[in-house]
Amino acid sequence: MSPDTREFLAAVLDAIDIPAPATFGDREAFARLLADRVLDAVVALTGALGEPPDADWGLGWHTDYLRRQLAKNPPTTYRHHGASGGTA
């Protein structure tokens, strides 16, 4: 696998692999955020596959696009147990 492909796939995984909500009450905010991030990933995947055909700017561009979109929607709108074990 090329480094560009690996980086793109890592960005897609980052989009969809967000921490589970800490409480039942956080599920709605989690679902909204996940839906937004999945949509960003779909846009990036569609572009990376060259759809529409004249819109393929290269895998690096699509990776950067996805990372920029994810930075706008970090998993901070709900309580969750992060990697450190605490509640964010």
MOPAC internal coordinates of N, CA, C and O (Angstrom, degrees):
PM7 1SCF
backbone

  N    0.0000 0     0.00 0     0.00 0    0    0    0
  C    1.4524 1     0.00 0     0.00 0    1    0    0
  C    1.5305 1   107.48 1     0.00 0    2    1    0
  O    1.2310 1   120.95 1   -44.49 1    3    2    1
  N    1.3102 1   115.79 1   135.51 1    3    2    1
  C    1.4656 1   119.57 1  -179.72 1    5    3    2
  C    1.5325 1   109.97 1   -73.04 1    6    5    3
  O    1.2310 1   120.37 1   -24.23 1    7    6    5
  N    1.3304 1   116.90 1   155.77 1    7    6    5
  C    1.4679 1   119.96 1   177.47 1    9    7    6
  C    1.5357 1   112.48 1   -59.29 1   10    9    7
  O    1.2310 1   120.10 1   142.44 1   11   10    9
  N    1.3413 1   117.41 1   -37.56 1   11   10    9
  C    1.4642 1   120.13 1   178.74 1   13   11   10
  C    1.5249 1   111.58 1   -64.58 1   14   13   11
  O    1.2310 1   120.59 1   139.46 1   15   14   13
  N    1.3218 1   116.48 1   -40.54 1   15   14   13
  C    1.4637 1   120.98 1   179.04 1   17   15   14
  C    1.5179 1   109.68 1   -66.14 1   18   17   15
  O    1.2310 1   120.73 1   136.72 1   19   18   17
  N    1.3210 1   116.22 1   -43.28 1   19   18   17
  C    1.4709 1   120.02 1   179.87 1   21   19   18
  C    1.5226 1   110.87 1   -61.88 1   22   21   19
  O    1.2310 1   120.32 1   136.44 1   23   22   21
  N    1.3160 1   117.00 1   -43.56 1   23   22   21
  C    1.4673 1   121.25 1   179.92 1   25   23   22
  C    1.5283 1   110.85 1   -63.97 1   26   25   23
  O    1.2310 1   120.38 1   139.48 1   27   26   25
  N    1.3205 1   116.88 1   -40.52 1   27   26   25
  C    1.4600 1   120.17 1   178.76 1   29   27   26
  C    1.5235 1   110.68 1   -64.43 1   30   29   27
  O    1.2310 1   120.67 1   133.69 1   31   30   29
  N    1.3108 1   116.33 1   -46.31 1   31   30   29
  C    1.4695 1   119.62 1   179.16 1   33   31   30
  C    1.5274 1   111.58 1   -63.80 1   34   33   31
  O    1.2310 1   120.26 1   144.79 1   35   34   33
  N    1.3347 1   117.11 1   -35.21 1   35   34   33
  C    1.4671 1   120.50 1   176.68 1   37   35   34
  C    1.5319 1   110.42 1   -64.00 1   38   37   35
  O    1.2310 1   120.28 1   141.80 1   39   38   37
  N    1.3366 1   117.06 1   -38.20 1   39   38   37
  C    1.4633 1   120.61 1   178.16 1   41   39   38
  C    1.5305 1   110.65 1   -66.26 1   42   41   39
  O    1.2310 1   120.46 1   138.93 1   43   42   41
  N    1.3340 1   116.72 1   -41.07 1   43   42   41
  C    1.4673 1   119.99 1   177.64 1   45   43   42
  C    1.5321 1   109.78 1   -62.50 1   46   45   43
  O    1.2310 1   120.49 1   136.41 1   47   46   45
  N    1.3287 1   116.67 1   -43.59 1   47   46   45
  C    1.4672 1   119.72 1   177.85 1   49   47   46
  C    1.5225 1   111.07 1   -61.74 1   50   49   47
  O    1.2310 1   120.35 1   137.97 1   51   50   49
  N    1.3299 1   116.93 1   -42.03 1   51   50   49
  C    1.4664 1   119.95 1   177.28 1   53   51   50
  C    1.5249 1   111.21 1   -59.59 1   54   53   51
  O    1.2310 1   120.46 1   146.31 1   55   54   53
  N    1.3190 1   116.73 1   -33.69 1   55   54   53
  C    1.4646 1   120.54 1  -179.39 1   57   55   54
  C    1.5198 1   111.74 1   -65.63 1   58   57   55
  O    1.2310 1   120.38 1   140.04 1   59   58   57
  N    1.3150 1   116.87 1   -39.96 1   59   58   57
  C    1.4621 1   119.60 1  -171.66 1   61   59   58
  C    1.5285 1   114.30 1  -103.56 1   62   61   59
  O    1.2310 1   119.89 1   166.67 1   63   62   61
  N    1.3012 1   117.82 1   -13.33 1   63   62   61
  C    1.4694 1   121.32 1  -177.78 1   65   63   62
  C    1.5238 1   109.91 1  -101.59 1   66   65   63
  O    1.2310 1   121.14 1  -105.96 1   67   66   65
  N    1.3342 1   115.43 1    74.04 1   67   66   65
  C    1.4599 1   119.84 1   179.41 1   69   67   66
  C    1.5248 1   108.44 1  -104.82 1   70   69   67
  O    1.2310 1   120.30 1   -23.10 1   71   70   69
  N    1.3316 1   117.04 1   156.90 1   71   70   69
  C    1.4664 1   120.07 1  -176.60 1   73   71   70
  C    1.5247 1   112.78 1   -61.22 1   74   73   71
  O    1.2310 1   121.25 1   -36.44 1   75   74   73
  N    1.3080 1   115.21 1   143.56 1   75   74   73
  C    1.4618 1   121.40 1   177.15 1   77   75   74
  C    1.5245 1   109.67 1   -66.97 1   78   77   75
  O    1.2310 1   120.30 1   -29.74 1   79   78   77
  N    1.3246 1   117.04 1   150.26 1   79   78   77
  C    1.4620 1   119.37 1   179.22 1   81   79   78
  C    1.5245 1   111.33 1   -65.10 1   82   81   79
  O    1.2310 1   121.18 1   -33.43 1   83   82   81
  N    1.3209 1   115.35 1   146.57 1   83   82   81
  C    1.4612 1   121.18 1  -178.39 1   85   83   82
  C    1.5170 1   112.28 1   -76.67 1   86   85   83
  O    1.2310 1   120.18 1   149.65 1   87   86   85
  N    1.3245 1   117.27 1   -30.35 1   87   86   85
  C    1.4562 1   120.89 1  -177.77 1   89   87   86
  C    1.5228 1   110.18 1  -133.93 1   90   89   87
  O    1.2310 1   121.09 1   -16.55 1   91   90   89
  N    1.3153 1   115.52 1   163.45 1   91   90   89
  C    1.4611 1   121.25 1   176.60 1   93   91   90
  C    1.5239 1   110.17 1   -57.44 1   94   93   91
  O    1.2310 1   120.47 1   141.30 1   95   94   93
  N    1.3115 1   116.71 1   -38.70 1   95   94   93
  C    1.4591 1   121.68 1  -178.56 1   97   95   94
  C    1.5193 1   114.14 1   -65.92 1   98   97   95
  O    1.2310 1   120.20 1   160.96 1   99   98   97
  N    1.3166 1   117.23 1   -19.04 1   99   98   97
  C    1.4666 1   121.38 1   180.00 1  101   99   98
  C    1.5224 1   112.53 1   -89.04 1  102  101   99
  O    1.2310 1   120.15 1   176.02 1  103  102  101
  N    1.3217 1   117.31 1    -3.98 1  103  102  101
  C    1.4647 1   120.44 1  -175.05 1  105  103  102
  C    1.5212 1   113.23 1   -64.27 1  106  105  103
  O    1.2310 1   119.97 1   142.63 1  107  106  105
  N    1.3234 1   117.67 1   -37.37 1  107  106  105
  C    1.4655 1   120.27 1  -178.62 1  109  107  106
  C    1.5281 1   111.10 1   -65.46 1  110  109  107
  O    1.2310 1   120.18 1   133.50 1  111  110  109
  N    1.3243 1   117.26 1   -46.50 1  111  110  109
  C    1.4648 1   120.66 1   178.50 1  113  111  110
  C    1.5301 1   110.60 1   -64.16 1  114  113  111
  O    1.2310 1   120.44 1   140.82 1  115  114  113
  N    1.3249 1   116.77 1   -39.18 1  115  114  113
  C    1.4710 1   121.68 1   176.49 1  117  115  114
  C    1.5207 1   110.21 1   -60.05 1  118  117  115
  O    1.2310 1   120.24 1   133.16 1  119  118  117
  N    1.3208 1   117.15 1   -46.84 1  119  118  117
  C    1.4669 1   121.48 1  -177.91 1  121  119  118
  C    1.5280 1   111.46 1   -63.68 1  122  121  119
  O    1.2310 1   120.21 1   137.95 1  123  122  121
  N    1.3356 1   117.20 1   -42.05 1  123  122  121
  C    1.4650 1   120.33 1   178.21 1  125  123  122
  C    1.5211 1   110.97 1   -62.54 1  126  125  123
  O    1.2310 1   120.60 1   134.15 1  127  126  125
  N    1.3309 1   116.45 1   -45.85 1  127  126  125
  C    1.4566 1   120.32 1  -179.20 1  129  127  126
  C    1.5270 1   111.07 1   -64.45 1  130  129  127
  O    1.2310 1   120.38 1   135.32 1  131  130  129
  N    1.3167 1   116.87 1   -44.68 1  131  130  129
  C    1.4587 1   120.22 1   179.55 1  133  131  130
  C    1.5261 1   110.58 1   -61.28 1  134  133  131
  O    1.2310 1   120.00 1   137.74 1  135  134  133
  N    1.3238 1   117.61 1   -42.26 1  135  134  133
  C    1.4641 1   120.81 1   179.10 1  137  135  134
  C    1.5270 1   110.90 1   -61.27 1  138  137  135
  O    1.2310 1   120.08 1   137.59 1  139  138  137
  N    1.3263 1   117.45 1   -42.41 1  139  138  137
  C    1.4659 1   121.09 1   177.95 1  141  139  138
  C    1.5243 1   111.11 1   -62.65 1  142  141  139
  O    1.2310 1   120.59 1   136.53 1  143  142  141
  N    1.3219 1   116.48 1   -43.47 1  143  142  141
  C    1.4649 1   120.94 1  -178.06 1  145  143  142
  C    1.5308 1   111.48 1   -70.85 1  146  145  143
  O    1.2310 1   120.07 1   145.45 1  147  146  145
  N    1.3238 1   117.48 1   -34.55 1  147  146  145
  C    1.4698 1   120.41 1   175.35 1  149  147  146
  C    1.5301 1   109.38 1   -64.65 1  150  149  147
  O    1.2310 1   120.11 1   137.86 1  151  150  149
  N    1.3127 1   117.39 1   -42.14 1  151  150  149
  C    1.4590 1   120.28 1   178.08 1  153  151  150
  C    1.5330 1   110.80 1   -60.54 1  154  153  151
  O    1.2310 1   120.25 1   137.15 1  155  154  153
  N    1.3245 1   117.13 1   -42.85 1  155  154  153
  C    1.4668 1   120.30 1   176.47 1  157  155  154
  C    1.5316 1   110.69 1   -59.86 1  158  157  155
  O    1.2310 1   120.38 1   138.62 1  159  158  157
  N    1.3225 1   116.87 1   -41.38 1  159  158  157
  C    1.4648 1   120.76 1   179.02 1  161  159  158
  C    1.5209 1   111.08 1   -65.72 1  162  161  159
  O    1.2310 1   120.04 1   140.34 1  163  162  161
  N    1.3303 1   117.54 1   -39.66 1  163  162  161
  C    1.4703 1   121.08 1   178.50 1  165  163  162
  C    1.5261 1   110.17 1   -62.39 1  166  165  163
  O    1.2310 1   120.00 1   136.43 1  167  166  165
  N    1.3145 1   117.60 1   -43.57 1  167  166  165
  C    1.4642 1   121.35 1   178.62 1  169  167  166
  C    1.5260 1   109.89 1   -60.56 1  170  169  167
  O    1.2310 1   120.30 1   134.09 1  171  170  169
  N    1.3222 1   117.03 1   -45.91 1  171  170  169
  C    1.4682 1   120.84 1  -179.76 1  173  171  170
  C    1.5312 1   111.06 1   -65.21 1  174  173  171
  O    1.2310 1   120.13 1   136.46 1  175  174  173
  N    1.3222 1   117.35 1   -43.54 1  175  174  173
  C    1.4639 1   120.75 1   178.77 1  177  175  174
  C    1.5225 1   111.36 1   -63.00 1  178  177  175
  O    1.2310 1   120.64 1   137.05 1  179  178  177
  N    1.3194 1   116.37 1   -42.95 1  179  178  177
  C    1.4604 1   120.46 1   179.32 1  181  179  178
  C    1.5298 1   110.43 1   -61.25 1  182  181  179
  O    1.2310 1   120.95 1   135.19 1  183  182  181
  N    1.3071 1   115.79 1   -44.81 1  183  182  181
  C    1.4653 1   119.77 1   178.32 1  185  183  182
  C    1.5154 1   112.41 1   -65.45 1  186  185  183
  O    1.2310 1   120.36 1   138.38 1  187  186  185
  N    1.3163 1   116.91 1   -41.62 1  187  186  185
  C    1.4638 1   120.84 1  -179.68 1  189  187  186
  C    1.5264 1   111.39 1   -63.73 1  190  189  187
  O    1.2310 1   120.75 1   150.89 1  191  190  189
  N    1.3262 1   116.17 1   -29.11 1  191  190  189
  C    1.4617 1   120.56 1   177.82 1  193  191  190
  C    1.5301 1   112.01 1   -83.98 1  194  193  191
  O    1.2310 1   120.82 1  -178.01 1  195  194  193
  N    1.3461 1   116.03 1     1.99 1  195  194  193
  C    1.4548 1   120.24 1   175.15 1  197  195  194
  C    1.5108 1   114.81 1    80.32 1  198  197  195
  O    1.2310 1   120.09 1  -147.73 1  199  198  197
  N    1.3221 1   117.44 1    32.27 1  199  198  197
  C    1.4649 1   121.29 1   177.38 1  201  199  198
  C    1.5193 1   109.24 1  -111.14 1  202  201  199
  O    1.2310 1   117.72 1   -57.40 1  203  202  201
  N    1.2822 1   121.95 1   122.60 1  203  202  201
  C    1.4529 1   124.96 1    -9.14 1  205  203  202
  C    1.5173 1   111.06 1   -68.21 1  206  205  203
  O    1.2310 1   119.90 1   -20.51 1  207  206  205
  N    1.3110 1   117.80 1   159.49 1  207  206  205
  C    1.4752 1   121.76 1  -172.46 1  209  207  206
  C    1.5210 1   115.02 1   -55.71 1  210  209  207
  O    1.2310 1   119.48 1   148.78 1  211  210  209
  N    1.3178 1   118.60 1   -31.22 1  211  210  209
  C    1.4641 1   120.44 1  -178.29 1  213  211  210
  C    1.5288 1   112.84 1   -85.39 1  214  213  211
  O    1.2310 1   119.94 1  -175.57 1  215  214  213
  N    1.3416 1   117.72 1     4.43 1  215  214  213
  C    1.4640 1   121.03 1  -176.19 1  217  215  214
  C    1.5253 1   113.17 1  -108.34 1  218  217  215
  O    1.2310 1   119.26 1  -162.64 1  219  218  217
  N    1.3205 1   119.01 1    17.36 1  219  218  217
  C    1.4578 1   120.20 1  -179.42 1  221  219  218
  C    1.5261 1   109.73 1   -87.24 1  222  221  219
  O    1.2310 1   121.28 1   -71.98 1  223  222  221
  N    1.3296 1   115.16 1   108.02 1  223  222  221
  C    1.4576 1   120.92 1  -178.50 1  225  223  222
  C    1.5209 1   111.95 1  -102.27 1  226  225  223
  O    1.2310 1   119.99 1  -170.42 1  227  226  225
  N    1.2910 1   117.62 1     9.58 1  227  226  225
  C    1.4636 1   121.55 1   179.70 1  229  227  226
  C    1.5147 1   111.56 1   101.26 1  230  229  227
  O    1.2310 1   121.44 1   -28.58 1  231  230  229
  N    1.3184 1   114.85 1   151.42 1  231  230  229
  C    1.4630 1   120.91 1  -175.66 1  233  231  230
  C    1.5273 1   112.33 1   -62.87 1  234  233  231
  O    1.2310 1   120.35 1   142.51 1  235  234  233
  N    1.3177 1   116.93 1   -37.49 1  235  234  233
  C    1.4602 1   120.37 1   178.70 1  237  235  234
  C    1.5153 1   112.48 1   -60.43 1  238  237  235
  O    1.2310 1   120.50 1   139.81 1  239  238  237
  N    1.3222 1   116.65 1   -40.19 1  239  238  237
  C    1.4596 1   120.56 1   178.67 1  241  239  238
  C    1.5150 1   110.21 1   -62.69 1  242  241  239
  O    1.2310 1   120.30 1   135.37 1  243  242  241
  N    1.3371 1   117.03 1   -44.63 1  243  242  241
  C    1.4667 1   120.96 1  -178.47 1  245  243  242
  C    1.5300 1   111.21 1   -67.42 1  246  245  243
  O    1.2310 1   120.33 1   145.10 1  247  246  245
  N    1.3187 1   116.97 1   -34.90 1  247  246  245
  C    1.4689 1   120.50 1   175.59 1  249  247  246
  C    1.5231 1   109.73 1   -63.62 1  250  249  247
  O    1.2310 1   120.62 1   132.39 1  251  250  249
  N    1.3211 1   116.43 1   -47.61 1  251  250  249
  C    1.4656 1   120.16 1   179.18 1  253  251  250
  C    1.5224 1   111.47 1   -62.14 1  254  253  251
  O    1.2310 1   120.30 1   138.99 1  255  254  253
  N    1.3315 1   117.03 1   -41.01 1  255  254  253
  C    1.4630 1   121.11 1   177.50 1  257  255  254
  C    1.5266 1   110.36 1   -57.98 1  258  257  255
  O    1.2310 1   121.02 1   130.72 1  259  258  257
  N    1.3211 1   115.66 1   -49.28 1  259  258  257
  C    1.4629 1   119.58 1  -177.99 1  261  259  258
  C    1.5199 1   110.74 1   -62.83 1  262  261  259
  O    1.2310 1   119.94 1   135.82 1  263  262  261
  N    1.3181 1   117.72 1   -44.18 1  263  262  261
  C    1.4716 1   120.32 1   178.89 1  265  263  262
  C    1.5349 1   111.08 1   -60.56 1  266  265  263
  O    1.2310 1   120.03 1   140.40 1  267  266  265
  N    1.3306 1   117.55 1   -39.60 1  267  266  265
  C    1.4724 1   120.30 1   178.24 1  269  267  266
  C    1.5280 1   110.56 1   -63.63 1  270  269  267
  O    1.2310 1   120.27 1   137.71 1  271  270  269
  N    1.3314 1   117.08 1   -42.29 1  271  270  269
  C    1.4611 1   120.35 1   179.66 1  273  271  270
  C    1.5278 1   110.96 1   -65.50 1  274  273  271
  O    1.2310 1   120.55 1   138.43 1  275  274  273
  N    1.3309 1   116.56 1   -41.57 1  275  274  273
  C    1.4631 1   119.72 1  -179.73 1  277  275  274
  C    1.5259 1   111.49 1   -64.98 1  278  277  275
  O    1.2310 1   120.48 1   145.74 1  279  278  277
  N    1.3225 1   116.69 1   -34.26 1  279  278  277
  C    1.4635 1   120.25 1   178.71 1  281  279  278
  C    1.5313 1   111.04 1   -64.10 1  282  281  279
  O    1.2310 1   120.43 1   153.72 1  283  282  281
  N    1.3300 1   116.79 1   -26.28 1  283  282  281
  C    1.4624 1   121.18 1   178.48 1  285  283  282
  C    1.5300 1   111.71 1   -77.77 1  286  285  283
  O    1.2310 1   120.20 1   160.70 1  287  286  285
  N    1.3266 1   117.23 1   -19.30 1  287  286  285
  C    1.4689 1   122.36 1  -176.54 1  289  287  286
  C    1.5268 1   111.19 1  -130.89 1  290  289  287
  O    1.2310 1   120.02 1  -116.45 1  291  290  289
  N    1.3306 1   117.57 1    63.55 1  291  290  289
  C    1.4653 1   118.66 1   179.14 1  293  291  290
  C    1.5326 1   110.75 1   -73.79 1  294  293  291
  O    1.2310 1   120.18 1   -21.34 1  295  294  293
  N    1.3234 1   117.26 1   158.66 1  295  294  293
  C    1.4668 1   120.10 1   179.98 1  297  295  294
  C    1.5335 1   112.22 1   -76.88 1  298  297  295
  O    1.2310 1   121.56 1  -116.31 1  299  298  297
  N    1.3295 1   114.62 1    63.69 1  299  298  297
  C    1.4667 1   120.10 1  -179.58 1  301  299  298
  C    1.5205 1   111.95 1  -120.74 1  302  301  299
  O    1.2310 1   119.92 1  -173.70 1  303  302  301
  N    1.3227 1   117.76 1     6.30 1  303  302  301
  C    1.4609 1   121.19 1  -176.87 1  305  303  302
  C    1.5236 1   112.59 1   -93.90 1  306  305  303
  O    1.2310 1   120.50 1  -175.68 1  307  306  305
  N    1.3192 1   116.65 1     4.32 1  307  306  305
  C    1.4585 1   121.45 1   179.16 1  309  307  306
  C    1.5206 1   108.86 1  -150.56 1  310  309  307
  O    1.2310 1   120.68 1   -19.13 1  311  310  309
  N    1.3270 1   116.31 1   160.87 1  311  310  309
  C    1.4570 1   120.29 1   177.61 1  313  311  310
  C    1.5202 1   109.55 1   -82.84 1  314  313  311
  O    1.2310 1   121.51 1   -43.19 1  315  314  313
  N    1.3113 1   114.72 1   136.81 1  315  314  313
  C    1.4711 1   120.04 1   179.39 1  317  315  314
  C    1.5191 1   108.71 1  -151.76 1  318  317  315
  O    1.2310 1   121.52 1   -14.60 1  319  318  317
  N    1.2991 1   114.69 1   165.40 1  319  318  317
  C    1.4616 1   120.92 1   175.24 1  321  319  318
  C    1.5160 1   106.84 1   -95.61 1  322  321  319
  O    1.2310 1   120.67 1   -71.10 1  323  322  321
  N    1.3155 1   116.32 1   108.90 1  323  322  321
  C    1.4601 1   121.01 1  -179.29 1  325  323  322
  C    1.5022 1   111.79 1   -80.21 1  326  325  323
  O    1.2310 1   120.88 1     5.96 1  327  326  325
  N    1.3181 1   115.92 1  -174.04 1  327  326  325
  C    1.4608 1   122.59 1  -178.06 1  329  327  326
  C    1.5271 1   112.17 1   -60.56 1  330  329  327
  O    1.2310 1   120.71 1   152.33 1  331  330  329
  N    1.3416 1   116.24 1   -27.67 1  331  330  329
  C    1.4617 1   119.08 1  -178.39 1  333  331  330
  C    1.5179 1   112.44 1   -78.39 1  334  333  331
  O    1.2310 1   120.24 1   171.28 1  335  334  333
  N    1.3270 1   117.14 1    -8.72 1  335  334  333
  C    1.4548 1   120.69 1   179.84 1  337  335  334
  C    1.5125 1   114.02 1    91.43 1  338  337  335
  O    1.2310 1   120.05 1   171.10 1  339  338  337
  N    1.3395 1   117.50 1    -8.90 1  339  338  337
  C    1.4548 1   120.63 1   178.11 1  341  339  338
  C    1.5105 1   110.71 1   -90.25 1  342  341  339
  O    1.2310 1   120.52 1    -5.99 1  343  342  341
  N    1.3057 1   116.61 1   174.01 1  343  342  341
  C    1.4612 1   121.15 1   176.70 1  345  343  342
  C    1.5047 1   107.91 1   -93.57 1  346  345  343
  O    1.2310 1   120.88 1   -52.81 1  347  346  345
  N    1.3291 1   115.93 1   127.19 1  347  346  345
  C    1.4632 1   120.79 1  -179.19 1  349  347  346
  C    1.5112 1   109.91 1   -83.39 1  350  349  347
  O    1.2310 1   120.10 1   180.00 1  351  350  349

